């Protein structure tokens, strides 16, 4: 059985106490920051428990993830619009020039 008066045992007790204190302080800091963030989000009208899901839904519903049509597709759409009578030949030519200048 080790003698408690040896320097190694005393050093172990001090190191253990320091490490335990750091772990407890880190845990308390994480809890405090989590509560602070939740309160700030609530004040801004956001539910902190569904924030990531709400953002994902907004992104999926937005145009952000849609691919933009190519110039050829846009020019073909102009031809269809003119053929249907939705736009005039002058409007088609104007839009065609804008697309080709991009």
N, CA, C and O atoms as CSV, one atom per row, in Angstrom:
chain,resi,resn,atom,element,x,y,z
A,1,UNK,N,N,0.843,-1.175,0.000
A,1,UNK,CA,C,0.000,0.000,0.000
A,1,UNK,C,C,0.887,1.236,0.000
A,1,UNK,O,O,1.809,1.336,0.809
A,2,UNK,N,N,0.607,2.217,-0.935
A,2,UNK,CA,C,1.457,3.410,-0.998
A,2,UNK,C,C,1.294,4.284,0.231
A,2,UNK,O,O,0.225,4.385,0.833
A,3,UNK,N,N,2.384,4.893,0.562
A,3,UNK,CA,C,2.407,5.791,1.716
A,3,UNK,C,C,1.883,7.159,1.280
A,3,UNK,O,O,2.444,7.739,0.351
A,4,UNK,N,N,0.812,7.715,1.918
A,4,UNK,CA,C,0.252,9.003,1.524
A,4,UNK,C,C,1.223,10.158,1.704
A,4,UNK,O,O,0.984,11.241,1.169
A,5,UNK,N,N,2.280,9.968,2.421
A,5,UNK,CA,C,3.215,11.073,2.631
A,5,UNK,C,C,4.258,11.172,1.516
A,5,UNK,O,O,5.092,12.077,1.543
A,6,UNK,N,N,4.230,10.261,0.535
A,6,UNK,CA,C,5.197,10.332,-0.556
A,6,UNK,C,C,4.819,11.464,-1.505
A,6,UNK,O,O,3.634,11.746,-1.681
A,7,UNK,N,N,5.810,12.121,-2.123
A,7,UNK,CA,C,5.543,13.263,-3.007
A,7,UNK,C,C,4.690,12.901,-4.215
A,7,UNK,O,O,3.900,13.733,-4.661
A,8,UNK,N,N,4.815,11.700,-4.762
A,8,UNK,CA,C,4.035,11.301,-5.934
A,8,UNK,C,C,2.551,11.274,-5.656
A,8,UNK,O,O,1.765,11.669,-6.517
A,9,UNK,N,N,2.142,10.829,-4.499
A,9,UNK,CA,C,0.732,10.749,-4.135
A,9,UNK,C,C,0.148,12.143,-3.963
A,9,UNK,O,O,-0.974,12.395,-4.402
A,10,UNK,N,N,0.864,13.029,-3.349
A,10,UNK,CA,C,0.392,14.403,-3.154
A,10,UNK,C,C,0.268,15.111,-4.495
A,10,UNK,O,O,-0.688,15.852,-4.724
A,11,UNK,N,N,1.233,14.886,-5.381
A,11,UNK,CA,C,1.202,15.509,-6.707
A,11,UNK,C,C,0.011,14.987,-7.502
A,11,UNK,O,O,-0.658,15.752,-8.197
A,12,UNK,N,N,-0.254,13.696,-7.404
A,12,UNK,CA,C,-1.400,13.116,-8.092
A,12,UNK,C,C,-2.702,13.763,-7.619
A,12,UNK,O,O,-3.571,14.071,-8.435
A,13,UNK,N,N,-2.841,13.970,-6.321
A,13,UNK,CA,C,-4.043,14.596,-5.778
A,13,UNK,C,C,-4.223,16.013,-6.288
A,13,UNK,O,O,-5.345,16.421,-6.587
A,14,UNK,N,N,-3.142,16.768,-6.393
A,14,UNK,CA,C,-3.216,18.153,-6.875
A,14,UNK,C,C,-3.583,18.169,-8.360
A,14,UNK,O,O,-4.456,18.928,-8.781
A,15,UNK,N,N,-2.910,17.326,-9.150
A,15,UNK,CA,C,-3.201,17.268,-10.595
A,15,UNK,C,C,-4.647,16.843,-10.822
A,15,UNK,O,O,-5.335,17.408,-11.673
A,16,UNK,N,N,-5.108,15.854,-10.070
A,16,UNK,CA,C,-6.486,15.393,-10.196
A,16,UNK,C,C,-7.466,16.519,-9.872
A,16,UNK,O,O,-8.459,16.693,-10.578
A,17,UNK,N,N,-7.203,17.270,-8.833
A,17,UNK,CA,C,-8.084,18.372,-8.439
A,17,UNK,C,C,-8.104,19.463,-9.508
A,17,UNK,O,O,-9.157,20.018,-9.821
A,18,UNK,N,N,-6.936,19.763,-10.058
A,18,UNK,CA,C,-6.862,20.808,-11.106
A,18,UNK,C,C,-7.620,20.363,-12.351
A,18,UNK,O,O,-8.397,21.134,-12.915
A,19,UNK,N,N,-7.396,19.122,-12.783
A,19,UNK,CA,C,-8.087,18.615,-13.972
A,19,UNK,C,C,-9.590,18.566,-13.736
A,19,UNK,O,O,-10.360,18.954,-14.615
A,20,UNK,N,N,-10.012,18.112,-12.602
A,20,UNK,CA,C,-11.436,18.062,-12.285
A,20,UNK,C,C,-12.043,19.461,-12.280
A,20,UNK,O,O,-13.154,19.652,-12.775
A,21,UNK,N,N,-11.338,20.429,-11.736
A,21,UNK,CA,C,-11.822,21.813,-11.717
A,21,UNK,C,C,-11.971,22.352,-13.131
A,21,UNK,O,O,-12.966,23.008,-13.441
A,22,UNK,N,N,-10.993,22.085,-13.992
A,22,UNK,CA,C,-11.054,22.559,-15.381
A,22,UNK,C,C,-12.234,21.917,-16.105
A,22,UNK,O,O,-12.942,22.598,-16.847
A,23,UNK,N,N,-12.455,20.637,-15.905
A,23,UNK,CA,C,-13.575,19.946,-16.558
A,23,UNK,C,C,-14.907,20.521,-16.086
A,23,UNK,O,O,-15.803,20.751,-16.898
A,24,UNK,N,N,-15.042,20.750,-14.804
A,24,UNK,CA,C,-16.293,21.304,-14.267
A,24,UNK,C,C,-16.518,22.719,-14.794
A,24,UNK,O,O,-17.641,23.061,-15.164
A,25,UNK,N,N,-15.477,23.544,-14.836
A,25,UNK,CA,C,-15.611,24.913,-15.361
A,25,UNK,C,C,-15.970,24.904,-16.847
A,25,UNK,O,O,-16.801,25.699,-17.286
A,26,UNK,N,N,-15.356,24.020,-17.617
A,26,UNK,CA,C,-15.673,23.917,-19.043
A,26,UNK,C,C,-17.123,23.497,-19.236
A,26,UNK,O,O,-17.821,24.048,-20.088
A,27,UNK,N,N,-17.574,22.542,-18.465
A,27,UNK,CA,C,-18.962,22.084,-18.536
A,27,UNK,C,C,-19.919,23.228,-18.190
A,27,UNK,O,O,-20.925,23.422,-18.871
A,28,UNK,N,N,-19.612,23.972,-17.151
A,28,UNK,CA,C,-20.458,25.105,-16.755
A,28,UNK,C,C,-20.469,26.180,-17.838
A,28,UNK,O,O,-21.509,26.781,-18.104
A,29,UNK,N,N,-19.318,26.426,-18.463
A,29,UNK,CA,C,-19.232,27.413,-19.547
A,29,UNK,C,C,-20.081,26.992,-20.735
A,29,UNK,O,O,-20.783,27.822,-21.313
A,30,UNK,N,N,-20.032,25.733,-21.106
A,30,UNK,CA,C,-20.836,25.233,-22.222
A,30,UNK,C,C,-22.326,25.378,-21.924
A,30,UNK,O,O,-23.094,25.795,-22.790
A,31,UNK,N,N,-22.731,25.040,-20.720
A,31,UNK,CA,C,-24.140,25.176,-20.344
A,31,UNK,C,C,-24.552,26.653,-20.365
A,31,UNK,O,O,-25.627,26.993,-20.860
A,32,UNK,N,N,-23.706,27.515,-19.836
A,32,UNK,CA,C,-24.015,28.942,-19.818
A,32,UNK,C,C,-24.133,29.523,-21.221
A,32,UNK,O,O,-25.057,30.290,-21.493
A,33,UNK,N,N,-23.216,29.173,-22.110
A,33,UNK,CA,C,-23.274,29.680,-23.487
A,33,UNK,C,C,-24.488,29.142,-24.237
A,33,UNK,O,O,-25.074,29.849,-25.056
A,34,UNK,N,N,-24.861,27.918,-23.967
A,34,UNK,CA,C,-26.047,27.339,-24.601
A,34,UNK,C,C,-27.306,28.074,-24.159
A,34,UNK,O,O,-28.178,28.362,-24.979
A,35,UNK,N,N,-27.402,28.373,-22.888
A,35,UNK,CA,C,-28.556,29.112,-22.372
A,35,UNK,C,C,-28.564,30.532,-22.939
A,35,UNK,O,O,-29.619,31.034,-23.327
A,36,UNK,N,N,-27.404,31.180,-22.991
A,36,UNK,CA,C,-27.296,32.543,-23.537
A,36,UNK,C,C,-27.762,32.569,-24.991
A,36,UNK,O,O,-28.519,33.457,-25.384
A,37,UNK,N,N,-27.315,31.604,-25.788
A,37,UNK,CA,C,-27.686,31.540,-27.203
A,37,UNK,C,C,-29.186,31.309,-27.344
A,37,UNK,O,O,-29.831,31.945,-28.178
A,38,UNK,N,N,-29.745,30.415,-26.546
A,38,UNK,CA,C,-31.178,30.124,-26.616
A,38,UNK,C,C,-32.013,31.354,-26.258
A,38,UNK,O,O,-33.028,31.628,-26.899
A,39,UNK,N,N,-31.589,32.083,-25.246
A,39,UNK,CA,C,-32.324,33.294,-24.846
A,39,UNK,C,C,-32.262,34.345,-25.951
A,39,UNK,O,O,-33.269,34.983,-26.258
A,40,UNK,N,N,-31.084,34.528,-26.549
A,40,UNK,CA,C,-30.957,35.510,-27.646
A,40,UNK,C,C,-31.819,35.131,-28.834
A,40,UNK,O,O,-32.460,35.997,-29.429
A,41,UNK,N,N,-31.848,33.858,-29.191
A,41,UNK,CA,C,-32.681,33.420,-30.311
A,41,UNK,C,C,-34.155,33.613,-30.007
A,41,UNK,O,O,-34.918,34.033,-30.878
A,42,UNK,N,N,-34.561,33.314,-28.792
A,42,UNK,CA,C,-35.968,33.501,-28.394
A,42,UNK,C,C,-36.372,34.967,-28.495
A,42,UNK,O,O,-37.469,35.281,-28.956
A,43,UNK,N,N,-35.486,35.865,-28.065
A,43,UNK,CA,C,-35.788,37.303,-28.132
A,43,UNK,C,C,-35.953,37.778,-29.569
A,43,UNK,O,O,-36.654,38.756,-29.828
A,44,UNK,N,N,-35.311,37.091,-30.496
A,44,UNK,CA,C,-35.418,37.453,-31.912
A,44,UNK,C,C,-36.566,36.719,-32.599
A,44,UNK,O,O,-36.744,36.834,-33.812
A,45,UNK,N,N,-37.334,35.973,-31.832
A,45,UNK,CA,C,-38.499,35.304,-32.376
A,45,UNK,C,C,-38.199,33.984,-33.054
A,45,UNK,O,O,-38.990,33.521,-33.876
A,46,UNK,N,N,-37.081,33.373,-32.731
A,46,UNK,CA,C,-36.689,32.109,-33.349
A,46,UNK,C,C,-36.703,31.022,-32.286
A,46,UNK,O,O,-36.247,31.231,-31.161
A,47,UNK,N,N,-37.225,29.870,-32.649
A,47,UNK,CA,C,-37.215,28.731,-31.728
A,47,UNK,C,C,-35.847,28.057,-31.834
A,47,UNK,O,O,-35.524,27.508,-32.888
A,48,UNK,N,N,-35.043,28.082,-30.787
A,48,UNK,CA,C,-33.699,27.506,-30.871
A,48,UNK,C,C,-33.689,26.002,-31.081
A,48,UNK,O,O,-32.692,25.452,-31.549
A,49,UNK,N,N,-34.775,25.329,-30.744
A,49,UNK,CA,C,-34.822,23.878,-30.907
A,49,UNK,C,C,-35.089,23.458,-32.351
A,49,UNK,O,O,-34.781,22.329,-32.735
A,50,UNK,N,N,-35.661,24.361,-33.157
A,50,UNK,CA,C,-35.976,24.021,-34.544
A,50,UNK,C,C,-35.246,24.912,-35.540
A,50,UNK,O,O,-35.596,24.939,-36.720
A,51,UNK,N,N,-34.238,25.637,-35.076
A,51,UNK,CA,C,-33.555,26.602,-35.926
A,51,UNK,C,C,-32.963,25.965,-37.178
A,51,UNK,O,O,-33.176,26.475,-38.278
A,52,UNK,N,N,-32.230,24.871,-37.042
A,52,UNK,CA,C,-31.593,24.253,-38.200
A,52,UNK,C,C,-32.627,23.738,-39.192
A,52,UNK,O,O,-32.437,23.860,-40.402
A,53,UNK,N,N,-33.706,23.169,-38.700
A,53,UNK,CA,C,-34.763,22.664,-39.578
A,53,UNK,C,C,-35.449,23.815,-40.293
A,53,UNK,O,O,-35.731,23.717,-41.487
A,54,UNK,N,N,-35.723,24.905,-39.584
A,54,UNK,CA,C,-36.359,26.066,-40.200
A,54,UNK,C,C,-35.490,26.641,-41.310
A,54,UNK,O,O,-35.993,26.991,-42.378
A,55,UNK,N,N,-34.190,26.738,-41.062
A,55,UNK,CA,C,-33.283,27.250,-42.086
A,55,UNK,C,C,-33.218,26.317,-43.290
A,55,UNK,O,O,-33.203,26.775,-44.433
A,56,UNK,N,N,-33.179,25.017,-43.039
A,56,UNK,CA,C,-33.132,24.053,-44.143
A,56,UNK,C,C,-34.384,24.152,-45.011
A,56,UNK,O,O,-34.297,24.079,-46.236
A,57,UNK,N,N,-35.539,24.317,-44.385
A,57,UNK,CA,C,-36.784,24.439,-45.146
A,57,UNK,C,C,-36.763,25.709,-45.992
A,57,UNK,O,O,-37.172,25.683,-47.153
A,58,UNK,N,N,-36.293,26.814,-45.429
A,58,UNK,CA,C,-36.231,28.069,-46.194
A,58,UNK,C,C,-35.302,27.939,-47.393
A,58,UNK,O,O,-35.613,28.430,-48.478
A,59,UNK,N,N,-34.177,27.289,-47.206
A,59,UNK,CA,C,-33.231,27.113,-48.311
A,59,UNK,C,C,-33.840,26.225,-49.385
A,59,UNK,O,O,-33.720,26.522,-50.574
A,60,UNK,N,N,-34.485,25.149,-48.989
A,60,UNK,CA,C,-35.080,24.242,-49.971
A,60,UNK,C,C,-36.210,24.900,-50.756
A,60,UNK,O,O,-36.418,24.582,-51.927
A,61,UNK,N,N,-36.936,25.808,-50.126
A,61,UNK,CA,C,-38.033,26.489,-50.811
A,61,UNK,C,C,-37.557,27.672,-51.647
A,61,UNK,O,O,-38.315,28.185,-52.470
A,62,UNK,N,N,-36.334,28.108,-51.456
A,62,UNK,CA,C,-35.838,29.279,-52.169
A,62,UNK,C,C,-35.280,28.880,-53.537
A,62,UNK,O,O,-35.204,27.699,-53.875
A,63,UNK,N,N,-34.903,29.870,-54.294
A,63,UNK,CA,C,-34.293,29.641,-55.604
A,63,UNK,C,C,-32.804,29.346,-55.491
A,63,UNK,O,O,-32.136,29.119,-56.500
A,64,UNK,N,N,-32.290,29.349,-54.286
A,64,UNK,CA,C,-30.858,29.207,-54.073
A,64,UNK,C,C,-30.315,27.899,-54.646
A,64,UNK,O,O,-29.202,27.878,-55.172
A,65,UNK,N,N,-31.068,26.820,-54.556
A,65,UNK,CA,C,-30.580,25.519,-55.005
A,65,UNK,C,C,-31.021,25.168,-56.427
A,65,UNK,O,O,-30.602,24.148,-56.975
A,66,UNK,N,N,-31.850,25.999,-57.013
A,66,UNK,CA,C,-32.292,25.729,-58.382
A,66,UNK,C,C,-31.173,26.040,-59.362
A,66,UNK,O,O,-30.425,27.005,-59.205
A,67,UNK,N,N,-31.085,25.206,-60.360
A,67,UNK,CA,C,-30.082,25.481,-61.387
A,67,UNK,C,C,-30.647,26.520,-62.354
A,67,UNK,O,O,-31.843,26.528,-62.648
A,68,UNK,N,N,-29.791,27.372,-62.830
A,68,UNK,CA,C,-30.225,28.385,-63.780
A,68,UNK,C,C,-30.215,27.779,-65.175
A,68,UNK,O,O,-29.297,27.036,-65.524
A,69,UNK,N,N,-31.227,28.088,-65.971
A,69,UNK,CA,C,-31.270,27.533,-67.323
A,69,UNK,C,C,-30.124,28.089,-68.181
A,69,UNK,O,O,-29.663,29.211,-67.975
A,70,UNK,N,N,-29.689,27.295,-69.122
A,70,UNK,CA,C,-28.610,27.727,-70.007
A,70,UNK,C,C,-29.140,28.787,-70.968
A,70,UNK,O,O,-30.347,29.014,-71.059
A,71,UNK,N,N,-28.220,29.428,-71.680
A,71,UNK,CA,C,-28.634,30.439,-72.669
A,71,UNK,C,C,-29.507,29.812,-73.743
A,71,UNK,O,O,-30.489,30.412,-74.180
A,72,UNK,N,N,-29.149,28.608,-74.167
A,72,UNK,CA,C,-29.937,27.932,-75.211
A,72,UNK,C,C,-31.361,27.675,-74.731
A,72,UNK,O,O,-32.315,27.841,-75.490
A,73,UNK,N,N,-31.504,27.269,-73.466
A,73,UNK,CA,C,-32.843,27.030,-72.921
A,73,UNK,C,C,-33.638,28.332,-72.820
A,73,UNK,O,O,-34.836,28.360,-73.099
A,74,UNK,N,N,-32.978,29.376,-72.430
A,74,UNK,CA,C,-33.660,30.670,-72.314
A,74,UNK,C,C,-34.068,31.203,-73.690
A,74,UNK,O,O,-35.149,31.772,-73.839
A,75,UNK,N,N,-33.209,31.020,-74.693
A,75,UNK,CA,C,-33.551,31.459,-76.046
A,75,UNK,C,C,-34.699,30.633,-76.613
A,75,UNK,O,O,-35.571,31.165,-77.300
A,76,UNK,N,N,-34.700,29.331,-76.325
A,76,UNK,CA,C,-35.797,28.472,-76.778
A,76,UNK,C,C,-37.110,28.887,-76.116
A,76,UNK,O,O,-38.165,28.859,-76.750
A,77,UNK,N,N,-37.043,29.270,-74.843
A,77,UNK,CA,C,-38.242,29.737,-74.138
A,77,UNK,C,C,-38.782,31.015,-74.787
A,77,UNK,O,O,-39.996,31.202,-74.872
A,78,UNK,N,N,-37.900,31.878,-75.235
A,78,UNK,CA,C,-38.345,33.094,-75.929
A,78,UNK,C,C,-39.086,32.744,-77.213
A,78,UNK,O,O,-40.102,33.358,-77.541
A,79,UNK,N,N,-38.571,31.755,-77.935
A,79,UNK,CA,C,-39.235,31.331,-79.165
A,79,UNK,C,C,-40.635,30.796,-78.878
A,79,UNK,O,O,-41.581,31.082,-79.612
A,80,UNK,N,N,-40.758,30.017,-77.805
A,80,UNK,CA,C,-42.069,29.474,-77.414
A,80,UNK,C,C,-43.008,30.601,-77.021
A,80,UNK,O,O,-44.177,30.594,-77.405
A,81,UNK,N,N,-42.515,31.565,-76.263
A,81,UNK,CA,C,-43.361,32.695,-75.842
A,81,UNK,C,C,-43.839,33.496,-77.046
A,81,UNK,O,O,-44.987,33.939,-77.084
A,82,UNK,N,N,-42.962,33.682,-78.028
A,82,UNK,CA,C,-43.368,34.419,-79.225
A,82,UNK,C,C,-44.374,33.606,-80.036
A,82,UNK,O,O,-45.344,34.156,-80.556
A,83,UNK,N,N,-44.145,32.301,-80.144
A,83,UNK,CA,C,-45.063,31.443,-80.902
A,83,UNK,C,C,-46.448,31.412,-80.249
A,83,UNK,O,O,-47.458,31.324,-80.947
A,84,UNK,N,N,-46.502,31.483,-78.943
A,84,UNK,CA,C,-47.789,31.488,-78.227
A,84,UNK,C,C,-48.455,32.859,-78.251
A,84,UNK,O,O,-49.615,32.987,-77.860
A,85,UNK,N,N,-47.741,33.875,-78.700
A,85,UNK,CA,C,-48.294,35.218,-78.729
A,85,UNK,C,C,-48.175,35.941,-77.402
A,85,UNK,O,O,-48.781,36.996,-77.213
A,86,UNK,N,N,-47.403,35.389,-76.484
A,86,UNK,CA,C,-47.233,36.026,-75.178
A,86,UNK,C,C,-46.385,37.273,-75.287
A,86,UNK,O,O,-46.638,38.260,-74.597
A,87,UNK,N,N,-45.373,37.240,-76.152
A,87,UNK,CA,C,-44.534,38.417,-76.380
A,87,UNK,C,C,-44.496,38.701,-77.875
A,87,UNK,O,O,-44.729,37.822,-78.704
A,88,UNK,N,N,-44.197,39.944,-78.188
A,88,UNK,CA,C,-44.131,40.353,-79.595
A,88,UNK,C,C,-42.746,40.036,-80.160
A,88,UNK,O,O,-41.811,39.791,-79.397
A,89,UNK,N,N,-42.605,40.037,-81.478
A,89,UNK,CA,C,-41.285,39.806,-82.073
A,89,UNK,C,C,-40.241,40.841,-81.627
A,89,UNK,O,O,-39.061,40.516,-81.491
A,90,UNK,N,N,-40.670,42.059,-81.407
A,90,UNK,CA,C,-39.752,43.099,-80.937
A,90,UNK,C,C,-39.264,42.786,-79.530
A,90,UNK,O,O,-38.077,42.923,-79.235
A,91,UNK,N,N,-40.190,42.363,-78.652
A,91,UNK,CA,C,-39.816,41.990,-77.287
A,91,UNK,C,C,-38.887,40.783,-77.287
A,91,UNK,O,O,-37.956,40.703,-76.485
A,92,UNK,N,N,-39.152,39.839,-78.203
A,92,UNK,CA,C,-38.303,38.659,-78.299
A,92,UNK,C,C,-36.885,39.049,-78.695
A,92,UNK,O,O,-35.919,38.560,-78.110
A,93,UNK,N,N,-36.759,39.914,-79.672
A,93,UNK,CA,C,-35.430,40.339,-80.120
A,93,UNK,C,C,-34.684,41.107,-79.023
A,93,UNK,O,O,-33.479,40.933,-78.843
A,94,UNK,N,N,-35.405,41.947,-78.304
A,94,UNK,CA,C,-34.787,42.695,-77.211
A,94,UNK,C,C,-34.282,41.755,-76.117
A,94,UNK,O,O,-33.158,41.893,-75.635
A,95,UNK,N,N,-35.125,40.805,-75.737
A,95,UNK,CA,C,-34.731,39.832,-74.696
A,95,UNK,C,C,-33.606,38.946,-75.199
A,95,UNK,O,O,-32.703,38.608,-74.434
A,96,UNK,N,N,-33.640,38.563,-76.462
A,96,UNK,CA,C,-32.604,37.739,-77.066
A,96,UNK,C,C,-31.256,38.444,-77.009
A,96,UNK,O,O,-30.241,37.824,-76.690
A,97,UNK,N,N,-31.242,39.737,-77.316
A,97,UNK,CA,C,-29.983,40.501,-77.250
A,97,UNK,C,C,-29.444,40.577,-75.831
A,97,UNK,O,O,-28.238,40.456,-75.618
A,98,UNK,N,N,-30.333,40.779,-74.854
A,98,UNK,CA,C,-29.898,40.823,-73.453
A,98,UNK,C,C,-29.291,39.490,-73.030
A,98,UNK,O,O,-28.264,39.458,-72.352
A,99,UNK,N,N,-29.923,38.396,-73.429
A,99,UNK,CA,C,-29.401,37.063,-73.053
A,99,UNK,C,C,-28.059,36.834,-73.699
A,99,UNK,O,O,-27.140,36.343,-73.043
A,100,UNK,N,N,-27.915,37.172,-74.952
A,100,UNK,CA,C,-26.644,36.928,-75.663
A,100,UNK,C,C,-25.516,37.825,-75.162
A,100,UNK,O,O,-24.347,37.469,-75.310
A,101,UNK,N,N,-25.835,38.977,-74.573
A,101,UNK,CA,C,-24.810,39.876,-74.055
A,101,UNK,C,C,-24.269,39.413,-72.697
A,101,UNK,O,O,-23.196,39.846,-72.277
A,102,UNK,N,N,-24.996,38.553,-72.025
A,102,UNK,CA,C,-24.569,38.094,-70.692
A,102,UNK,C,C,-23.330,37.245,-70.758
A,102,UNK,O,O,-22.844,36.781,-69.727
